[in-house]
Amino acid sequence: MDYREKLKKIRGVILDVDGVLAESRLLVTEEGLLLRTMQSKDGYALKVTVRAGVHVGIITGGTNPGVRIRLEKLGVQHIYMGAEDKLPYFEELLQLWQIDAKEVLYMGDDIADIPVLQRVGLKACPADAAADVKAIVDYISPYRGGNGAVRDVLEQLLKLQSKWPYNSD
């Protein structure tokens, strides 16, 4: 089945942070703080997705409080940080949202994301994801993590579901 057909059935989106919403590169300060960059266009697409009534969740191994603040400002309510094993949080979101795993799009970029990717209806990753992830996904964005990959997949999702705020067609 073409990934676009799967996008039409998606009711929930779950994203990783490092390597997906943020570049996989980290700037480490002398004090040991880890700084990330995030793409504002990805943020806009997240905000529009939340407003469109699509469930949005974040499951990340990272624990940066600035990331949580940024995501909350975009309207994301379900943020799980410090997740070494992502499956329990994935299961919790399915229960909370009362949806089937086949109705979920998950975008991840590395080995820790594979167990969740194997369960969802639409598996996606950025262009610079690990080879093992690329081998199992339905859709590889032409954009790198932290550089528009999230905007790419969310805009496609919302356009196919007639929920994108602007239709240029």
Kinemage of the C-alpha trace (Angstrom):
@kinemage 1
@onewidth
@group {chain A} dominant
@subgroup {mainchain}
@vectorlist {calphas} color= white
{ca met a 1} P 0.000 0.000 0.000
{ca asp a 2} L 1.267 3.447 -0.916
{ca tyr a 3} L 2.225 5.539 2.121
{ca arg a 4} L -0.248 8.262 1.066
{ca glu a 5} L -3.123 5.809 1.465
{ca lys a 6} L -1.877 5.082 4.977
{ca leu a 7} L -1.654 8.838 5.732
{ca lys a 8} L -5.385 9.198 5.096
{ca lys a 9} L -6.098 6.850 8.035
{ca ile a 10} L -3.775 8.497 10.568
{ca arg a 11} L -5.375 9.918 13.739
{ca gly a 12} L -2.259 10.190 15.903
{ca val a 13} L 1.333 11.288 15.363
{ca ile a 14} L 4.248 10.388 17.621
{ca leu a 15} L 7.697 11.867 17.152
{ca asp a 16} L 11.178 11.405 18.535
{ca val a 17} L 13.155 14.594 19.230
{ca asp a 18} L 16.911 14.218 18.621
{ca gly a 19} L 17.430 13.441 14.957
{ca val a 20} L 13.787 14.138 14.080
{ca leu a 21} L 12.556 17.448 15.529
{ca ala a 22} L 16.086 18.552 16.335
{ca glu a 23} L 19.300 17.924 14.448
{ca ser a 24} L 21.193 14.894 15.648
{ca arg a 25} L 24.214 17.113 16.260
{ca leu a 26} L 24.482 18.568 19.766
{ca leu a 27} L 26.407 21.632 20.848
{ca val a 28} L 27.972 20.989 24.246
{ca thr a 29} L 28.785 24.067 26.339
{ca glu a 30} L 31.710 24.257 28.759
{ca glu a 31} L 29.174 23.808 31.563
{ca gly a 32} L 27.983 20.547 30.006
{ca leu a 33} L 24.677 21.880 28.692
{ca leu a 34} L 23.436 20.278 25.487
{ca leu a 35} L 22.027 22.751 22.976
{ca arg a 36} L 19.777 21.749 20.093
{ca thr a 37} L 18.385 23.541 17.087
{ca met a 38} L 14.814 23.101 15.876
{ca gln a 39} L 13.261 24.210 12.601
{ca ser a 40} L 10.507 26.825 12.951
{ca lys a 41} L 8.657 25.307 9.970
{ca asp a 42} L 8.480 21.978 11.820
{ca gly a 43} L 7.063 23.895 14.782
{ca tyr a 44} L 4.406 25.549 12.643
{ca ala a 45} L 3.337 22.191 11.230
{ca leu a 46} L 3.117 20.750 14.759
{ca lys a 47} L 0.926 23.641 15.888
{ca val a 48} L -1.376 23.247 12.869
{ca thr a 49} L -1.597 19.486 13.430
{ca val a 50} L -2.644 19.936 17.057
{ca arg a 51} L -5.230 22.565 16.047
{ca ala a 52} L -6.571 20.220 13.356
{ca gly a 53} L -7.505 17.716 16.043
{ca val a 54} L -4.848 15.110 15.266
{ca his a 55} L -3.352 13.590 18.423
{ca val a 56} L 0.335 14.485 18.843
{ca gly a 57} L 2.793 12.897 21.227
{ca ile a 58} L 6.532 13.005 21.827
{ca ile a 59} L 8.613 10.102 23.099
{ca thr a 60} L 12.294 10.923 23.532
{ca gly a 61} L 15.288 9.664 25.409
{ca gly a 62} L 16.364 13.253 26.007
{ca thr a 63} L 15.572 15.202 29.155
{ca asn a 64} L 16.195 18.822 28.158
{ca pro a 65} L 13.612 21.078 29.876
{ca gly a 66} L 13.918 23.644 27.062
{ca val a 67} L 12.639 21.052 24.590
{ca arg a 68} L 9.558 20.461 26.772
{ca ile a 69} L 8.885 24.213 27.006
{ca arg a 70} L 9.155 24.624 23.220
{ca leu a 71} L 6.813 21.698 22.520
{ca glu a 72} L 4.256 22.811 25.104
{ca lys a 73} L 4.188 26.285 23.510
{ca leu a 74} L 3.299 24.570 20.229
{ca gly a 75} L 0.346 22.871 21.908
{ca val a 76} L 1.787 19.382 22.375
{ca gln a 77} L 0.318 17.945 25.569
{ca his a 78} L 1.743 14.430 25.659
{ca ile a 79} L 5.518 14.589 26.107
{ca tyr a 80} L 7.488 11.654 27.507
{ca met a 81} L 11.142 12.399 28.222
{ca gly a 82} L 13.963 10.176 29.467
{ca ala a 83} L 12.396 7.202 27.681
{ca glu a 84} L 14.989 4.484 27.197
{ca asp a 85} L 12.253 1.977 26.307
{ca lys a 86} L 9.651 3.789 24.199
{ca leu a 87} L 7.067 0.983 23.917
{ca pro a 88} L 5.364 1.504 27.305
{ca tyr a 89} L 4.801 5.191 26.491
{ca phe a 90} L 3.518 4.268 23.037
{ca glu a 91} L 1.015 1.854 24.611
{ca glu a 92} L -0.044 4.545 27.085
{ca leu a 93} L -0.752 6.981 24.248
{ca leu a 94} L -2.857 4.395 22.396
{ca gln a 95} L -4.964 3.923 25.533
{ca leu a 96} L -5.193 7.645 26.218
{ca trp a 97} L -6.193 8.496 22.647
{ca gln a 98} L -8.363 5.369 22.276
{ca ile a 99} L -6.960 4.579 18.841
{ca asp a 100} L -5.418 1.552 17.179
{ca ala a 101} L -1.680 1.347 16.462
{ca lys a 102} L -2.533 1.217 12.730
{ca glu a 103} L -3.884 4.778 13.047
{ca val a 104} L -0.531 6.135 14.250
{ca leu a 105} L 2.307 7.729 12.291
{ca tyr a 106} L 5.657 7.482 14.057
{ca met a 107} L 8.771 9.311 12.909
{ca gly a 108} L 12.060 8.121 14.357
{ca asp a 109} L 15.661 8.079 13.264
{ca asp a 110} L 17.634 5.504 15.239
{ca ile a 111} L 17.724 2.041 16.756
{ca ala a 112} L 15.745 2.992 19.900
{ca asp a 113} L 12.797 3.890 17.633
{ca ile a 114} L 12.548 0.529 15.868
{ca pro a 115} L 10.296 -1.255 18.415
{ca val a 116} L 7.649 1.479 18.055
{ca leu a 117} L 8.136 1.760 14.290
{ca gln a 118} L 7.381 -1.958 14.000
{ca arg a 119} L 3.964 -1.449 15.618
{ca val a 120} L 2.493 1.584 13.830
{ca gly a 121} L 0.408 2.052 10.708
{ca leu a 122} L 2.838 4.467 9.065
{ca lys a 123} L 6.583 4.347 9.702
{ca ala a 124} L 8.551 7.468 8.702
{ca cys a 125} L 12.057 8.796 9.126
{ca pro a 126} L 14.231 11.758 8.104
{ca ala a 127} L 16.701 11.497 5.215
{ca asp a 128} L 19.627 11.111 7.621
{ca ala a 129} L 18.147 8.301 9.734
{ca ala a 130} L 20.150 5.191 10.574
{ca ala a 131} L 20.300 2.577 7.809
{ca asp a 132} L 18.442 0.034 9.972
{ca val a 133} L 15.556 2.476 10.336
{ca lys a 134} L 15.488 3.359 6.628
{ca ala a 135} L 15.254 -0.356 5.834
{ca ile a 136} L 11.877 -0.761 7.598
{ca val a 137} L 9.987 2.507 7.053
{ca asp a 138} L 7.165 3.313 4.632
{ca tyr a 139} L 8.360 6.858 3.986
{ca ile a 140} L 11.775 8.539 4.047
{ca ser a 141} L 11.511 12.308 4.018
{ca pro a 142} L 13.894 14.060 1.638
{ca tyr a 143} L 14.714 16.402 4.557
{ca arg a 144} L 17.135 15.802 7.407
{ca gly a 145} L 16.064 15.642 11.043
{ca gly a 146} L 15.674 19.130 12.500
{ca asn a 147} L 15.582 20.559 8.982
{ca gly a 148} L 12.021 20.131 7.764
{ca ala a 149} L 11.385 16.361 7.912
{ca val a 150} L 8.525 16.828 10.371
{ca arg a 151} L 6.972 19.651 8.329
{ca asp a 152} L 7.210 17.467 5.237
{ca val a 153} L 5.259 14.535 6.640
{ca leu a 154} L 2.744 16.584 8.656
{ca glu a 155} L 1.917 18.858 5.727
{ca gln a 156} L 1.292 15.805 3.543
{ca leu a 157} L -0.895 14.261 6.242
{ca leu a 158} L -3.016 17.365 6.726
{ca lys a 159} L -3.363 18.069 3.008
{ca leu a 160} L -4.553 14.519 2.326
{ca gln a 161} L -7.093 14.886 5.139
{ca ser a 162} L -8.164 18.380 3.968
{ca lys a 163} L -6.966 19.934 7.251
{ca trp a 164} L -4.042 22.055 6.000
{ca pro a 165} L -4.899 25.778 6.393
{ca tyr a 166} L -3.870 26.685 2.864
{ca asn a 167} L -4.505 24.728 -0.294
{ca ser a 168} L -2.419 25.869 -3.251
{ca asp a 169} L -4.011 23.382 -5.688
